[in-house]
Amino acid sequence: MIRPTAVMLLLAGVLVGCGQPAAVPPPVPAALYDDVAASLLEARQGILDSPQSAAAWGDLAMLFDAHDLPEQAMASYREAMALDANDARWPYLLANLLAVGDPAAAEDLFRLATKHSTQPEPGLRLAAMLRERGQTAEAVEVLRLEVAADPEIARIHYELARCLEQDGQLDAAVQEAATAARLAARHRSVREYAAELLSRVGRLDEAREEAAVAMRLPRETAGWPDPWREAVRSLRQDPHWQASSLAMAATAGQLPAGEALASLAALASEHPDDWTIAGEFSQLLLVAGEYEAAVQAASTALDLHPDAVGLWKIRGTASLLSEQWLDAESDLGEAIRLKPDDAAAWSDLAFVQEQLGRDDAVATLETAIRLEPLDVEKRVRLIELLIDRRQFDNALRAVDQLTAIAPGHPAAERLRATVTTELSTNQPSSSETRK
């Protein structure tokens, strides 16, 4: 048997005294971009230097996470949690990675993060999971606590409205959606949802006003910003992800628009080969209301990337918002030629054609509906357009289809009454029939 020497014992004592990590940091995979590999190696060395540092493990986990290395990220998040049980970021970010493959474990982690967090993200994700499983009462309870903690966050009210709607509490859902629309006035999806709920409870004039506002807003390039997930994404080294993070932060009001636009312009200039960066730049100009500049930025990028559907849509939307109807018609038409299954582009094109008095507007909107058959508001728009074009038989069939899709929709009976009245008024008399 080999007996330990004094030197070996001394070395063991030093190592234990310094504190060894509970696990060896995951190795850095090969075949990564040089900058990415360098960042990961530096973070890994941070753990070797400070093995009991939860922050060092968390930093490494976030870098792995940012660069789509989930196994390494999950192992590192677990070590960070073991070293600091009070930091809500680590269970929350780990739960995001587990949400699809192990939803039960993810739910437990979201609940844990909620207990230790002053931010709404864990509660929002937990509520969304509960709503998706039909546990709306518990989801509402979670969100009521989040509202009490901070009543000025639009996303909480929006998610609460969805839970209340699913629970059959439409009037309460309308109230929460209205609050979300007030707090996120330029968020098109929120305004559209508020319009849909107003229509369902019979407040039709308000619904039309809200829908008109929504129609003039640009569509979001992403959903609600999540500051913790954005902190992960911000670590990504490639310019596409940097551009996406800048745009989302500016849209959420977390970064001044001028600062974000300047950074995006620089990125677009440095990386003209990646059209998505120019797309983020152009889209943010849209959100800022700088429509002419958005057209110019998209045009510059289209010279290099003529097949980039997103750029045609952005330029078409900018022309729509500035009421340059012919330009909008041309650009949205090109976007559809390149991607014929884009329901949003078909819908926007129908709106433009309606402004131009085109006969094609009806067929265009019908195409949008075929692509998104459950979109009730598009069906209402179609019926109103058919009535305006005095195509009453087609309008009546469209009302029947609306009723089949959304039984009890408050707009259906109003529209049916209008069509029926017009049909009876325009019915030829018996003498006219004999002639």
GIWO-V60605 format. One record per helix or strand of 2 or more residues. SS is the DSSP state (helix for helix, strand for strand). FROM is the first residue (numbers start at 1). TO is the last residue. If there is no record, write none. Layout:
BEGIN
[[SS:FROM:TO] [SS:FROM:TO]]
END
This chain:
BEGIN
[[helix:6:18] [helix:34:49] [helix:54:66] [helix:70:83] [helix:88:98] [helix:103:116] [helix:121:132] [helix:136:149] [helix:154:166] [helix:170:183] [helix:188:200] [helix:204:215] [helix:227:233] [helix:239:251] [helix:257:270] [helix:275:287] [helix:291:304] [helix:309:321] [helix:325:338] [helix:343:356] [helix:360:371] [helix:376:388] [helix:392:405] [helix:410:425] [helix:430:434]]
END
